[in-house]
Amino acid sequence: MWNRRGIILSTKLKMYKAVVLPTLLYACETWTVHECHAKKLNGFHMYCLRRLLKITWQDNIRDTNVLSQAGLPSIYTLLRIAQDRWTGHLVRMPDIRLPKKLFYGVLAEGKCTQGGQKKHFKDTLKVSLKRFGINLDSWENLAQDHPAWQSCISKGATSYEQSRTAQAQKKRELRKSIDNSLPTKPADHLCPTCRRVRIGLICHRLNVMFLVIVDIDRRTTHVCQSKGVTCGYCVFSCDGYCVSCPNLNTCLVTV
C-alpha cells in the first residue's frame, strides 16, 4: 500500500497511525523498556516513515526532519505518553482493583543482589515523569483530575519532543565542528605544481607490482596502456602527477 500512487500521503499516514503503530506498540503502557529496545522500535518507526515519504538515505534528510514532515513524534515520546496515561488510569481506579493493588504493592521479603538491580515499571515511570516535567511528589494528586492529567501529559510530550530535537541538533553541530577541525592527510601533501596527491600513484604502484609478479609467474609480459608519470613498472595516469612536474621526487617521498 505504501507504494501505490493512487493513495495520497495523508491517507497513508492515517493508515499507519491506525494499523501499524497500534500493532507495534500493543500494550506498551505496561512495558519496562530499556534504551536498546526503544532504539530498535524507533528505527523501525523511522524506516516506515521514510518509505511513506519516499525518502532514501541518499537524500541525507535527518530523522528530526522526517518526523516533522510526517507530523508524528518519535517512539520515545509515544512510549512515555502511553505509560503516563495508563498510570493515571491506575491511580483513579478503586482500591479493590487488582491492577492498582499490584501497582502499589511491595514484596514482603527479599534482598538486593550484587551488581545492580533489574529495571522495574516504577523505574521507567519516574524517568517518564521527569522527562515530561511532572513533579514526582504531587503527580498522584494531579492524576486524580483526568482532564488536567491529559493536558499535563500533552504539554510535557510537546516540550520533551522539542528538547529532544534541539539536543540532537546541538549534538550534530558539535560533531560536525569536530570533524571540520581535524586535519586531513591528503590535503597536507598536495603537489605545489600539479595540485594532486601522491596516494593515487602509490596505490597504482602497489597494484601494478602485484600484476607484474603474477605475470612473471605465468611467464607472460604485462604492459600498461596508460599515459602519464612513470611509476617504475608502467606508465601511470590515474590521480598521479604530470610528467613535467619538477617536484615529482619530493612529492613521492613517504611520510
N, C-alpha and C positions, 0 to 999 in steps of 0.2 A: 504494500500500500504506500510505503514511503516514496517509491519511485514512479508512481502513477501521476501523469501530468494533468489528468482531469480533475484532481482534487487540489483545492487551494491550500495554502500553507496554514491558514488559521484553522481549517478543519482537521488537518493532520495533527496540529498541536493539541486540539481538543481531544482527539482520539488518543493521543499519547498520554495526556493527563487523566483520561477516563479509564484507560485499559492498562497501559504499560506501568505507569507509576504506582497505582494501587497494587498491582501484582508484584512489582519489585519490592515494595515496602509494606507488604502484608504483615500486620501485627508488629510493626516496627516500634510501636509505642511501648512494648514490653521488652525490647531487646536491650542487652548490655553490649553496646557496640565499642569495639576497640578502633584505634586510628587506622590500622591496616585494613579492617573490614570496611570502614567508611570510605577510605580511599578507593577501594575496588568498586564499591557501589557508585561513587561519583564518577569514576572512569567510564562505567557503562552508561551512566546518565549523559555524560558529555558525548560519548560515541553516538548515542541515539539522536541527540540534538544536532550534531554535525551532519548526520545523514539526512535529517529532516530539512535542514537549511542548505544542504548541498555544499558544505564547506569541507575541503580536504586539507591535509596537513601542508600541502604546497602553498596554500593561501596565507599561511603564517598569521592566523587570527587567534587571539588569546581566548582562553576559556571564559574569562570575565565578559568579553565582548559577545561571545556566543550566548551566554546566559541573558545578557541584556537584549539581544535580538529576539530570543525566544520568549522573553518576559517571564522567565522561571528562575527560582532561586536554586542554589546548589543543594546537593543531597545532605550536606552537613546541616543546613538550615531546616530542611524538611524533617530530618530525624529529630531535631530538637523541638520543633513545633509539635509533632505528634506526641512526643514524650511528655511535654509540658501540659498539653491538653488532656491527656489521659490521667496525669497526676491530679489535675484539678477535678476531674470527674471522680477520682478515688476519694479525694478529700470530702466531696459533697455527698458521698454515699452514706447510708445509715451504718451505724456501728456494728450491726449484726451481719453485714455482708461479708462474705469470705474474702474477696479481694482486698478490702480495707483492713481486715484482720492480718492478712499476710503482709500488707504494706507496712503496718505499724508494729508487727510482731518482731521479736528478737529471740535468739537462741537462749535456752535456759542454761546451757553449759557449752563449753568449747574453749579452745585456746588458739592463739595466733601461731602460725608456722613461720619458720625462719626463711628469709629471702623474699619477703613481700607477700601480700595477701591477694586473693583473687578479686577481680573487679566485680562489684555488685551494682544492682539497679540504682540504689541511692547515690552511689558514687557518680554515675553518669548524670543523674538528676541534678546534683549540686553543680556540676560543670555547666549543664544547660542553663540553669537559673543564673549563674554568674555571667555567662556569655550574653544572656538577654537583659542583663542589668536589673534583675529582680532580687530584692532583699531576701536573704536566706532566713532571717528571723521573723519576718512578717508575711511570708508568701502564703502560708496556710489560711490566714485571715482574709487575704486578698482573693484566694481561690474560692472562698465561700460565695462570693458575688460572681456569678457566671459571666454577665456582660463585661464587667470590669476586668476579669481574668482574661477573657478573649482579647479585649483591647490591649491589655498589657503584653500579651504574647505577640500580637501583631506588631506593636511598636518595637518590641525587643528584637523580633526577627528582622525587621527592616534595618534597624541600627546595626545588628550583628552582620548582616549581609554587606552593608556599606563599609563597615570597618574591615571585614574580611577582604573585600575588593581593594580597599585602599592599602591594606597591608601587603597584598600580593603585588600591587603596582610598585610600592616602595621597595620591596624585595627585588623585583625585576630591575628597577633602575639602579639599585646598588650593585647587582650582578653585572649589569652592562657597563657601569663605570669601572668596575674592577677589571673586566675583560679588555676594555679600551686602554687602560693604563698599563697592561702587561706588554712588554716588548715582543716583537715578532722576529723570529730568526731570519727568514728570507729577506725581509726588508732591511736588515742590518748589513747585508752582504751583497748589495747591488753593484754591478759593474758601472763605474762612472761614465763609460763611453757608450755602451750598448744598452744600459739600464736593464739588464737581465740578471737572473740569479743563477748561481752555479749548481743548484741542486738538480736541475734538469739534465745537465751534462754528466754529472756524477752518476745519476740513475741509469742513464743511457750507457755509460761505460761499463757498469756492472752487468747490465742485460746483454750487451754485445760480447763481453768477456765470456759469459755463460754459453752464448751461442757458438762462439769460436771453439770452446772446449768440446761442445757436443759435436760440432762439425769435424773436429780433428779425430774424435773417437770413431766417427762414421767414415773417416778418410775422404771427406769432401771439403770443398773450399767455400767459405762464407764471404759474400760480397754485399756490402751495404750500399743501397742506391740513393741515399740521402745526400744533400749538398749543404755545406756549411763548414763547421770547425772540425778539425781532426781530433778524434778522441783517443787515438793510439791504436785502435783496432779497425776503425772505419771512418767514414765522413759523417759528421753529426750535424743536424739542423734543428731539432725539436727543442725549444726552450733552452738553447745554449747561448753561445756568444758568436758575434760576427767574426769572420776570418780576419778582418782588418783591425781587430781590437788590439791596441797596444798593451793593454793591461791583462792580456789573456793568462799569462803565467801567474800573476799575483791574484787574479780572480779565482784561480783553480786551487789556491792553497787552502788546505782543510783547516778548520777552526778546532 
